[in-house]
Every structure is written in structure tokens, then in C-alpha cells.
Amino acid sequence: MKIRMLVEMSGTRNGVPWPPRGQVVDIPTGEAQHLCASGIAEAALDHEASGTETATPPPSATSAQPPAEVTTPPAETKRTRRVKAAPADDTTGADTVTE
């Protein structure tokens, strides 16, 4: 039975790598039916046995690159953090530090 592969499969079948997605291959009917039932392949018509899929996306989908994203970094700000209170004999009275 001839089937068309709908997915890429890793590994080998009888020592031969699986055909690429879109290619038509002739394999035993039982195995072909199993692959079709699981969604890995679909039955191919005899006149479709030409080989690899040749579809290409429309030119508009591949020709124009989107513009690069431009962002402005945030403004630098001073950060303040709390520190442990100074011992009672410290006369500065400061308990914050500005970095």
C-alpha cells in the first residue's frame, strides 16, 4: 500500500531511514493501515507516487523580515535600602544608605 508521510520520524525501518515528510512510500498493507490510523501517514493515490512534497509558502510570508524591536533602557535611579540601626553610641543617626 502506498502512503504519504505526514510527519518526520527518527530511526530506521528495516535498517533504512524513514522517508521524509511528504514523500510517498510503498509498505505492507498492515503496517500502512496502522500508520494511517495513528495520523503518521495518509493513503496515497497511485498517480501521487511522484516523491517528495513540493509546496512552498507564498512569497509574502517569506520575503519581508519584520523590523527589529527597539526599546529604550529604563532610566537609572538611585536605590535606597534599609540597614540595621546603629549602636546607641553612634551619633550619626543614619539608618539608610543610598547607593
C-alpha positions in Angstrom: 0.0 0.0 0.0 1.3 3.4 -0.9 1.3 6.1 1.9 2.4 9.7 2.2 4.3 10.5 5.4 2.7 13.4 7.3 5.5 13.7 10.0 9.2 13.3 10.2 10.2 10.0 12.0 13.5 9.3 13.6 15.2 5.9 13.5 15.0 3.3 10.8 12.6 0.8 9.3 14.2 -2.5 8.4 17.6 -0.7 8.6 16.6 2.1 6.2 15.8 5.6 7.5 12.1 6.6 7.3 11.2 8.7 4.3 10.9 12.5 4.9 7.6 14.2 5.4 5.6 14.4 2.2 7.3 11.5 0.5 5.3 8.6 -0.8 6.5 5.1 0.1 5.1 1.6 -0.6 5.0 -0.6 2.5 3.0 -3.7 3.6 -0.8 -3.0 4.0 -1.0 -3.9 7.7 1.8 -1.5 8.6 0.5 1.2 6.3 -3.0 1.0 7.9 -1.5 1.3 11.3 0.5 4.4 10.3 -2.6 5.9 8.7 -4.8 5.2 11.8 -2.3 6.8 14.1 -2.1 10.0 12.0 1.5 9.5 11.0 0.7 8.9 7.3 -2.2 9.0 4.8 -3.1 6.8 1.9 -1.6 8.0 -1.4 -3.1 7.6 -4.8 -1.0 5.8 -7.5 -0.6 9.0 -9.5 0.7 10.8 -6.4 3.7 8.5 -6.1 6.0 11.1 -7.6 8.0 11.5 -4.5 8.6 14.5 -2.2 6.2 17.2 -1.4 6.9 20.4 -3.4 4.6 23.0 -1.7 6.2 26.4 -0.9 4.8 29.2 1.2 3.5 32.3 -0.6 6.3 34.9 -1.3 4.7 37.5 1.1 5.2 35.1 4.0 8.9 34.7 3.4 10.2 37.8 1.7 9.8 40.6 4.2 11.5 40.5 7.6 9.8 42.2 10.5 11.5 45.3 11.8 13.8 44.7 14.8 12.3 45.5 18.1 13.7 48.8 19.5 13.4 49.5 23.2 14.8 52.2 25.4 16.5 51.1 28.6 14.9 52.4 31.8 16.3 55.5 33.3 18.9 54.9 36.0 17.5 55.5 39.5 19.1 55.7 42.9 18.2 52.7 45.2 17.8 53.0 48.9 18.0 50.1 51.3 17.4 49.8 55.0 20.3 48.8 57.2 20.5 47.7 60.8 20.2 50.5 63.3 23.5 51.9 64.5 24.6 51.2 68.1 23.3 53.7 70.7 26.7 55.4 71.0 26.7 56.2 67.2 25.9 59.9 66.8 25.2 59.9 63.0 21.6 58.7 63.4 21.5 57.4 59.8 19.8 54.1 59.2 19.6 54.2 55.4 22.2 54.0 52.7 21.9 55.4 49.2 23.8 53.5 46.5 
